[in-house]
Amino acid sequence: MATISRKFKDISLSFVRNPVTNDIISLNDADAIKKSVTNLVRTRIGERFYNRYLGTRVYDSLFEQQDAGNAYVFQDEIKTLLKNFEPRIVNSIVLVTYPEDTNELYITIEYDIVGLPVPTQTIDFILQPTRI
């Protein structure tokens, strides 16, 4: 028997005001979870107060020599992070790839949302080193 969940709602981190209600814009359901997953992956370990274990070492590795072993370690690290800190998703599949001769990192995450009758969600993003 499938369980139906209540609606998921998060605030937008852009802190833009709704022109009608003058309140902070909110994200609902799949959009809220997508933003949460992206924020978790982009968070460095030790960056958040009171939870020094939340985050990944992905950004710290962008200037290192990349190989298939590193990609596997990051896939496992991201999958564990999502399992521990995002209880609204299940069946997460993470794919990390490094293109030749670049310091970019391609991350693809697929997951199912608990209790919502929506298809499997996919997030694709590229991490690039930014030094000034």
Backbone as JSON, one array per atom type, in Angstrom:
{
  "sequence": "MATISRKFKDISLSFVRNPVTNDIISLNDADAIKKSVTNLVRTRIGERFYNRYLGTRVYDSLFEQQDAGNAYVFQDEIKTLLKNFEPRIVNSIVLVTYPEDTNELYITIEYDIVGLPVPTQTIDFILQPTRI",
  "N": [[0.84, -1.17, 0.0], [0.65, 2.13, -0.91], [2.02, 5.02, 0.61], [0.75, 8.2, 1.25], [2.13, 11.35, 1.32], [2.41, 14.37, 3.27], [2.46, 17.74, 2.02], [5.58, 19.11, 0.97], [7.5, 21.87, 2.02], [9.7, 24.55, 1.72], [11.71, 27.44, 2.5], [12.8, 29.9, 0.14], [16.18, 30.41, -0.54], [17.02, 32.7, -1.68], [15.72, 34.79, -0.62], [13.85, 36.52, -1.71], [11.07, 38.69, -1.88], [7.58, 37.99, -1.93], [5.49, 39.66, -4.12], [2.78, 40.07, -3.61], [2.01, 39.09, -1.02], [4.1, 40.02, 0.48], [5.83, 38.41, 1.82], [8.49, 35.98, 2.33], [9.4, 34.13, -0.54], [8.31, 30.81, -1.13], [9.37, 27.4, -1.64], [7.95, 24.52, -3.09], [7.22, 21.05, -2.64], [8.62, 19.0, -5.08], [10.45, 20.92, -6.07], [11.43, 22.08, -3.71], [12.76, 19.92, -2.54], [14.66, 19.34, -4.5], [16.26, 21.66, -4.42], [17.23, 21.42, -1.82], [18.75, 19.02, -1.95], [20.73, 19.81, -3.8], [21.95, 21.9, -2.32], [22.95, 20.44, -0.15], [24.93, 18.82, -1.39], [26.67, 20.77, -2.33], [27.67, 21.86, -0.02], [30.44, 22.32, 2.08], [32.35, 20.11, 4.19], [32.07, 20.73, 7.61], [31.26, 23.32, 7.29], [28.73, 24.14, 8.11], [27.3, 25.32, 11.1], [27.16, 23.61, 14.22], [26.88, 21.09, 13.15], [29.21, 19.33, 12.18], [29.66, 17.2, 10.5], [28.1, 17.28, 8.27], [27.99, 17.62, 4.81], [30.24, 17.59, 1.9], [33.4, 16.6, 0.4], [33.75, 17.53, -2.11], [34.05, 20.13, -3.39], [36.57, 20.8, -2.39], [38.24, 19.19, -3.82], [38.52, 20.02, -6.43], [40.83, 21.1, -7.6], [42.63, 19.09, -7.58], [44.39, 16.18, -8.88], [42.43, 14.25, -10.97], [40.75, 11.1, -11.06], [39.3, 7.85, -11.83], [39.0, 6.56, -9.4], [38.7, 8.62, -7.5], [36.24, 9.62, -8.38], [34.54, 7.49, -7.77], [34.75, 7.47, -4.97], [33.59, 9.96, -4.34], [31.01, 9.57, -5.35], [30.07, 7.62, -3.56], [30.3, 9.06, -1.17], [28.49, 11.2, -1.56], [26.1, 9.78, -1.87], [25.86, 8.58, 0.67], [25.65, 10.92, 2.23], [23.17, 11.95, 1.32], [21.49, 9.91, 2.13], [21.71, 10.09, 4.9], [21.0, 12.77, 5.55], [18.83, 13.7, 4.08], [15.84, 12.83, 4.4], [13.57, 12.77, 2.84], [13.87, 11.59, 0.4], [14.41, 8.58, -1.56], [16.06, 5.65, -2.92], [18.37, 6.71, -4.23], [20.56, 7.47, -6.88], [23.8, 8.1, -7.79], [26.03, 9.7, -9.97], [29.26, 10.52, -10.78], [31.45, 12.28, -12.82], [34.52, 13.1, -14.49], [35.48, 15.28, -16.92], [37.9, 15.03, -19.59], [41.01, 16.72, -19.25], [40.11, 19.0, -17.82], [39.13, 20.91, -14.94], [36.62, 20.5, -14.09], [33.65, 19.1, -12.66], [31.21, 16.78, -13.14], [28.03, 16.09, -11.94], [25.42, 13.86, -11.48], [22.32, 13.18, -10.15], [19.84, 10.93, -9.28], [16.63, 10.29, -7.95], [13.87, 9.11, -5.93], [10.93, 10.58, -4.62], [9.7, 10.41, -1.37], [6.48, 9.33, -0.74], [5.17, 11.0, -2.6], [3.37, 11.08, -5.62], [5.13, 11.28, -8.03], [7.25, 11.22, -10.95], [10.57, 9.7, -11.2], [13.08, 11.85, -10.08], [15.62, 13.96, -11.5], [18.76, 15.46, -11.14], [21.17, 17.48, -12.58], [24.33, 18.87, -12.46], [27.18, 21.06, -12.78], [30.29, 21.4, -11.31], [32.71, 23.86, -10.9], [36.01, 25.08, -10.46], [36.6, 28.18, -8.9], [38.72, 30.6, -8.81], [40.05, 33.66, -7.88]],
  "CA": [[0.0, 0.0, 0.0], [1.45, 3.35, -1.02], [1.72, 6.05, 1.59], [0.67, 9.56, 0.71], [2.81, 12.26, 2.23], [1.94, 15.76, 3.27], [3.23, 18.57, 1.11], [6.87, 19.61, 1.45], [7.61, 23.3, 1.79], [10.91, 25.18, 2.24], [11.86, 28.83, 2.08], [13.8, 30.14, -0.89], [17.37, 31.04, 0.05], [17.29, 33.99, -2.32], [15.04, 35.75, 0.26], [13.07, 37.46, -2.51], [9.73, 38.84, -1.33], [6.4, 37.82, -2.77], [4.94, 41.0, -4.29], [1.41, 40.17, -3.13], [1.93, 38.89, 0.43], [5.26, 40.66, 1.08], [6.51, 37.38, 2.6], [9.54, 35.3, 1.58], [8.89, 33.14, -1.49], [8.55, 29.44, -0.68], [9.49, 26.34, -2.64], [7.05, 23.44, -2.72], [7.35, 19.67, -3.08], [9.82, 18.56, -5.81], [11.4, 22.03, -6.14], [12.05, 22.22, -2.39], [13.69, 18.8, -2.34], [15.76, 19.53, -5.45], [17.14, 22.7, -3.88], [17.86, 20.87, -0.63], [19.78, 18.07, -2.39], [21.82, 20.6, -4.38], [22.64, 22.59, -1.23], [23.72, 19.45, 0.63], [26.12, 18.41, -2.14], [27.59, 21.91, -2.45], [28.16, 22.27, 1.3], [31.72, 21.73, 2.5], [32.34, 19.52, 5.54], [32.43, 21.69, 8.65], [30.8, 24.66, 6.93], [27.52, 24.46, 8.87], [27.47, 25.3, 12.54], [26.48, 22.6, 15.03], [26.87, 19.78, 12.49], [30.46, 19.32, 11.44], [29.7, 16.05, 9.61], [27.25, 17.53, 7.11], [28.7, 18.17, 3.67], [31.11, 16.72, 1.11], [34.73, 17.12, 0.07], [33.76, 17.7, -3.56], [34.66, 21.41, -3.77], [37.98, 20.81, -2.03], [39.0, 18.34, -4.73], [38.46, 20.5, -7.81], [42.15, 21.41, -8.13], [43.47, 17.9, -7.46], [44.41, 15.27, -10.02], [41.2, 13.46, -10.93], [40.75, 9.77, -11.68], [38.08, 7.09, -11.6], [38.93, 6.25, -7.97], [38.1, 9.78, -6.83], [34.83, 9.69, -8.76], [33.83, 6.47, -7.0], [34.71, 7.92, -3.58], [32.61, 11.04, -4.24], [29.68, 8.98, -5.53], [29.71, 6.98, -2.3], [30.16, 10.11, -0.17], [27.24, 11.93, -1.81], [25.0, 8.86, -1.6], [25.76, 8.49, 2.13], [25.16, 12.21, 2.69], [21.74, 12.04, 1.04], [20.81, 8.92, 2.97], [21.73, 10.55, 6.3], [20.51, 14.12, 5.8], [17.64, 14.05, 3.29], [14.92, 11.7, 4.58], [12.43, 12.86, 1.92], [14.16, 10.88, -0.85], [14.87, 7.19, -1.5], [16.56, 5.08, -4.18], [19.23, 7.69, -4.89], [21.64, 6.99, -7.74], [24.72, 9.23, -7.99], [27.06, 9.49, -10.97], [30.24, 11.61, -10.8], [32.4, 12.12, -13.92], [35.49, 14.15, -14.73], [35.87, 15.38, -18.34], [39.35, 15.08, -19.83], [41.75, 17.99, -19.29], [39.43, 20.13, -17.17], [38.95, 20.76, -13.49], [35.19, 20.47, -13.84], [33.11, 17.87, -12.09], [29.8, 16.62, -13.51], [27.32, 15.27, -10.97], [24.04, 13.53, -11.81], [21.66, 12.52, -9.03], [18.47, 10.51, -9.53], [16.01, 9.86, -6.7], [12.41, 9.09, -5.82], [10.44, 11.33, -3.47], [8.87, 9.59, -0.5], [5.09, 9.7, -0.53], [4.58, 11.83, -3.64], [3.22, 10.33, -6.86], [5.82, 11.97, -9.11], [8.27, 10.34, -11.54], [11.93, 9.81, -10.68], [13.65, 13.19, -10.29], [17.02, 13.97, -11.9], [19.46, 16.73, -11.01], [22.47, 17.53, -13.24], [25.02, 20.14, -12.33], [28.62, 21.08, -13.01], [31.06, 22.19, -10.34], [33.92, 24.39, -11.49], [36.79, 25.88, -9.52], [36.57, 29.62, -9.14], [39.75, 31.32, -8.07], [40.23, 35.02, -8.39]],
  "C": [[0.88, 1.24, 0.0], [1.02, 4.36, 0.04], [1.72, 7.4, 0.9], [1.24, 10.51, 1.75], [2.11, 13.61, 2.24], [2.84, 16.54, 2.33], [4.53, 19.02, 1.77], [6.99, 21.08, 1.1], [8.87, 23.82, 2.47], [10.92, 26.65, 1.81], [12.93, 28.93, 1.0], [14.97, 30.88, -0.26], [17.75, 32.34, -0.65], [16.67, 35.13, -1.5], [14.34, 36.87, -0.52], [11.66, 37.5, -1.93], [8.66, 38.58, -2.38], [5.74, 39.18, -2.9], [3.52, 41.16, -3.74], [1.36, 40.11, -1.6], [3.06, 39.58, 1.19], [6.02, 39.71, 2.02], [7.59, 36.74, 1.73], [8.91, 34.23, 0.69], [9.24, 31.74, -0.98], [8.66, 28.5, -1.87], [8.64, 25.17, -2.17], [7.47, 22.12, -3.35], [8.67, 19.39, -3.8], [10.87, 19.67, -5.91], [12.14, 22.22, -4.82], [13.09, 21.13, -2.16], [14.89, 18.92, -3.27], [16.76, 20.56, -4.93], [17.9, 22.19, -2.65], [18.99, 19.9, -0.99], [20.98, 18.81, -2.96], [22.62, 21.31, -3.3], [23.47, 21.63, -0.4], [25.01, 19.07, -0.08], [27.13, 19.54, -2.22], [28.14, 22.4, -1.12], [29.47, 21.56, 1.61], [31.59, 21.16, 3.91], [32.83, 20.56, 6.53], [31.93, 23.09, 8.39], [29.57, 25.08, 7.74], [27.76, 24.32, 10.36], [26.66, 24.16, 13.16], [26.35, 21.24, 14.34], [28.11, 19.69, 11.6], [30.59, 18.14, 10.47], [28.88, 16.24, 8.34], [28.08, 18.16, 6.01], [29.54, 17.14, 2.95], [32.46, 17.38, 0.89], [34.86, 17.42, -1.42], [34.44, 19.0, -3.98], [36.15, 21.45, -3.47], [38.85, 20.03, -3.0], [39.08, 18.88, -6.16], [39.82, 20.82, -8.41], [43.11, 20.23, -8.02], [43.43, 17.09, -8.74], [43.22, 14.32, -9.92], [41.4, 12.12, -11.61], [39.46, 9.05, -11.31], [37.91, 6.73, -10.12], [38.31, 7.39, -7.18], [36.62, 9.88, -7.14], [34.02, 8.69, -7.95], [33.69, 6.89, -5.54], [33.66, 9.01, -3.41], [31.19, 10.54, -4.44], [29.2, 8.37, -4.22], [29.47, 8.02, -1.21], [28.84, 10.87, -0.33], [26.04, 11.05, -1.5], [24.78, 8.7, -0.09], [25.21, 9.78, 2.73], [23.66, 12.33, 2.49], [20.95, 11.07, 1.9], [20.68, 9.42, 4.41], [21.0, 11.87, 6.53], [19.32, 14.56, 4.95], [16.66, 12.88, 3.34], [13.73, 11.71, 3.62], [12.66, 12.14, 0.6], [14.62, 9.46, -0.57], [15.4, 6.8, -2.87], [17.46, 6.05, -4.94], [20.34, 6.98, -5.68], [22.5, 8.21, -8.06], [25.78, 8.82, -9.01], [27.96, 10.72, -11.0], [31.23, 11.32, -11.92], [33.3, 13.35, -14.03], [35.79, 14.19, -16.23], [37.4, 15.48, -18.45], [39.87, 16.52, -19.84], [40.98, 19.19, -18.77], [39.42, 19.89, -15.67], [37.47, 20.75, -13.12], [34.77, 19.1, -13.32], [31.63, 17.82, -12.43], [29.15, 15.67, -12.52], [25.88, 15.1, -11.45], [23.47, 12.73, -10.64], [20.23, 12.2, -9.45], [17.9, 9.99, -8.22], [14.51, 9.84, -6.83], [12.02, 9.85, -4.56], [9.48, 10.46, -2.68], [7.46, 10.16, -0.43], [4.46, 10.62, -1.55], [4.5, 11.04, -4.94], [3.82, 11.09, -8.05], [6.86, 11.01, -9.7], [9.63, 10.57, -10.89], [12.51, 11.17, -11.06], [15.13, 13.07, -10.64], [17.57, 15.38, -11.74], [20.82, 16.57, -11.69], [23.1, 18.88, -12.95], [26.52, 19.96, -12.47], [29.25, 21.93, -11.92], [32.37, 22.59, -11.0], [34.69, 25.15, -10.43], [36.73, 27.34, -9.9], [37.58, 30.28, -8.24], [39.93, 32.67, -8.71], [41.67, 35.44, -8.2]]
}
